């Protein structure tokens, strides 16, 4: 069975794995309450808002992540 594997089959498998990893690296899920800054080749490209987002693998870099969730504080009156 191993003897039936030729160079084209090995190349096809390696190419398939490379494409699969590249697509997986390009899919980003930004959590609710966060915003991510994307840089392309060192320059600001866009801001990713919460949800399912796509980037170009190996070119786009997530440079900063910001937490923008509202924080609530409870206040209580001091008794004298």
DRENLO-475587 format. One line per field, with one value per residue (C-alpha): residue number from 1; residue in one letter; x, y, z. Coordinates in steps of 0.25 Angstrom, whole numbers, padded with zeros to 4 digits. Layout:
N
resi = (NUM, ...)
resn = (A, ...)
px = (X, ...)
py = (Y, ...)
pz = (Z, ...)
This chain:
80
resi = (1, 2, 3, 4, 5, 6, 7, 8, 9, 10, 11, 12, 13, 14, 15, 16, 17, 18, 19, 20, 21, 22, 23, 24, 25, 26, 27, 28, 29, 30, 31, 32, 33, 34, 35, 36, 37, 38, 39, 40, 41, 42, 43, 44, 45, 46, 47, 48, 49, 50, 51, 52, 53, 54, 55, 56, 57, 58, 59, 60, 61, 62, 63, 64, 65, 66, 67, 68, 69, 70, 71, 72, 73, 74, 75, 76, 77, 78, 79, 80)
resn = (X, X, X, X, X, X, X, X, X, X, X, X, X, X, X, X, X, X, X, X, X, X, X, X, X, X, X, X, X, X, X, X, X, X, X, X, X, X, X, X, X, X, X, X, X, X, X, X, X, X, X, X, X, X, X, X, X, X, X, X, X, X, X, X, X, X, X, X, X, X, X, X, X, X, X, X, X, X, X, X)
px = (0000, 0011, 0018, 0006, 0008, 0015, 0021, 0008, 0000, 0010, 0009, -0006, -0006, 0004, -0004, -0017, -0011, -0005, -0018, -0026, -0016, -0017, -0032, -0032, -0022, -0031, -0044, -0045, -0056, -0055, -0062, -0074, -0069, -0055, -0049, -0037, -0027, -0022, -0009, -0006, 0009, 0011, 0001, -0013, -0023, -0036, -0043, -0050, -0063, -0069, -0074, -0068, -0057, -0047, -0033, -0022, -0013, 0002, -0001, -0011, -0006, -0015, -0007, -0016, -0028, -0037, -0047, -0059, -0069, -0077, -0073, -0084, -0081, -0090, -0091, -0096, -0099, -0090, -0098, -0094)
py = (0000, 0010, 0007, 0013, 0027, 0035, 0050, 0056, 0049, 0055, 0068, 0068, 0065, 0075, 0086, 0082, 0083, 0096, 0102, 0096, 0103, 0116, 0117, 0113, 0124, 0134, 0132, 0141, 0141, 0154, 0153, 0162, 0175, 0174, 0181, 0177, 0185, 0179, 0183, 0180, 0180, 0189, 0199, 0201, 0193, 0192, 0190, 0177, 0178, 0166, 0154, 0145, 0152, 0148, 0153, 0150, 0140, 0143, 0157, 0163, 0164, 0166, 0177, 0181, 0176, 0185, 0182, 0191, 0185, 0194, 0193, 0196, 0200, 0199, 0211, 0211, 0222, 0223, 0223, 0233)
pz = (0000, 0003, -0010, -0018, -0012, -0023, -0022, -0027, -0016, -0005, -0011, -0012, 0003, 0007, -0001, 0005, 0019, 0016, 0011, 0023, 0033, 0025, 0025, 0040, 0043, 0035, 0043, 0055, 0066, 0073, 0087, 0091, 0097, 0090, 0078, 0071, 0063, 0050, 0043, 0029, 0027, 0039, 0036, 0042, 0033, 0041, 0054, 0056, 0063, 0071, 0063, 0052, 0044, 0033, 0031, 0021, 0028, 0028, 0024, 0034, 0049, 0061, 0068, 0080, 0087, 0094, 0105, 0104, 0113, 0122, 0136, 0147, 0161, 0172, 0181, 0195, 0204, 0217, 0230, 0240)
